[in-house]
């Protein structure tokens, strides 16, 4: 897919990446519609800076042939090229730890920040998939960036209003720079998240909806009256609309295949993704019963062991690589790791949910995180047809953040009990 980088930025031929009927390359155009664009451009930039050319890039993997055929006929990347191609996703994955720290700090201060970012940084399933030359590293990073940006927007807006109500703060305090930057960053991060992988739509939609509802409720409950109150109440919602427009523009800028008819491309993408999922479930077998769905969800979110392949035959080809990875000190630590460990993580997460509803932190922060948690959890649970670990990765930050809050709450409760004895 990183050939698109060469077509667009090296050969400067936009016709190669625009939608065409009939397509110049049916295979490339199908991948262009199905997959996110951010990481494929970053992969292209990485191999370009690494001294590789378009002639060094492999052909698309032939899923109808075996490992040896793909390795010997140019359908697999050279090992050195693959390492370079993994760098962008790996770097974004690492950056996500800082965003997790920021979310933990906003929710529960320093202890939650350290625990949440540690859970993220040690999670084996996230480490494995985030370091592949795929879309997961960029998806997780920019999805977290959207949540952090929304919290920043709501918390600072509340601070501005609180300051205006105080006698010691001069009237007409300038805040245009802040509002411009917050509007811009929220829109940019949202657009990059959507362009990383289409499933980011659930996080982006949840965050924007949460912001609109919170601002609307805040407006209704404000003590101010008259035209000034109406203006201040509507302005944040208008800024969120501007952020949404910026997100759409960023997404379109990174998806030239959508330029001529975005509505038609949207329909095609939905049809292709549904066909892909139908084909996967028909070939590999999906969840048959609700209990199977719940079991797969629990294993992939609370136990969270690394899944090296979806088909057992792959162990024949990459067994040595798996052994080397398991022997590395960088393979992660499964905090759950077993049924018992998964139960412990689940209990801590439930306590964290209670903390979220009853906590003393910023109401806007708890609202954003609560809506984000609810939407990501239910869409992952209801829309994931197969027990493939990479389909559950957006749950890792949610579980990490809530379980960290639960551990801190439990620890403080124990310390208070001991203090009374």
C-alpha positions, 0 to 999 in steps of 0.5 A: 500500500505504501506505493501510493506514497511514491505515486503521490509524492515521488512521481507526483502523479495524482491520477494513480491514487484517484478513483477511476472506473475502470481502475488502473489497478483493481487490487490497489484501488480496492486496498485504497478504499478498504484501508487507512492512509496515514500509516501507508504514507508514513511507511512510504516516507520511512523507506524513502528516507531509508534509501529505498525506491519503488522498485524495492517494494514488494507486490501484494501478498498472494493469500491463495498461495503458500508462504514459500511462493510469496517469499520467492516471487517478490510478494513479501518484503525483504527483512530489512525493508520490513524493519523500516516499514515497522518504525512509524507504527512503533513510534506512534505506539510509543507516543500513545504512552504519553497520551495515556499518562495525560488521560490518567492524570486528568482522571485521577492524578499522578497515581492513575497516570503512572498505572494507566501508562504502565498498563499500556506500555506493557500490554503484549497484545498492543505491543505485538500489533502496534509494532507491525507494519499495519494501521494499529499504531496510528489508530491507537495514537490518534484515537487517544489524541482525540480524547485528550484534545476533547478533555482539554477543550472542555476543561479549559472552557470551564476554567475560562467561564469560572474565571470570568465569574470571579471579581479578581479577573478583568472582564473581556479576558482574551481567549481567542488564541486558546479557542483557535488552537483547541478547535484546530487540534481537535479537528486535526487529530480527529481527521488523522484518526479517521484516516488511520483506520475507519473504525476510529469513527466510533471514538471520534463520533463518541467524543464529538457527541459527548462534547456537544451534549456537555456544552448544551447542558452547561449552556442550559444550566448557566446562570447568565441571561440575555443575548450574552448568555446565548452567545457564550452558550452557542459559541463552543458548539459552533467551534465543535462544528468547525472542528468537525469540518476540519476533521472531514477536510483532513480525512479527505486531504489524505484520501484522494480516492474520495475526492470526486464523489465522497458519498459514493466512496462512503457507500463503496467502503461500507459495502467492501468492509461488510463483504470483507467481514462476511468473507472472513467469518465464512472462511474462518468461522465467526462467533456462533452464540452470544456466549462465544462473543462474550468469551472472546471479548473477555479473553482479548480485553481482560486476559489479553495474551498476544495472538501471533496469527489467526491461522495455526498453519502460520506457526510452521512458517514463523515459529522461530520468530515467535520464539525469539520474540517471546525470549525478548525482554520487550515482549511485554507483560500480561497483567491479566495473562490467565483466567484468574488474572483476567478476573482481577483486571475485570474487578479493578475495571468495574471499581474504576467504572464506579470511580468514574461515576462517583469521582471528585475530578472534573465533571467534563473529564469524567463525562468524556471518558465515560461516553468514550468508554461506553461507545468503544466497549459496546461497538467492540462487543457488538460489531466484532465477528471474530476473536482476532486480537487486533480487532480489540486493541482500542479496548486496551487504553479503556481497560488500562485507564479504568483498571488503574483508577480502580486500583488507586480507589481500592488502595485508598479505601484499604488505607482509610480502613487501616487508619480507622483501626 
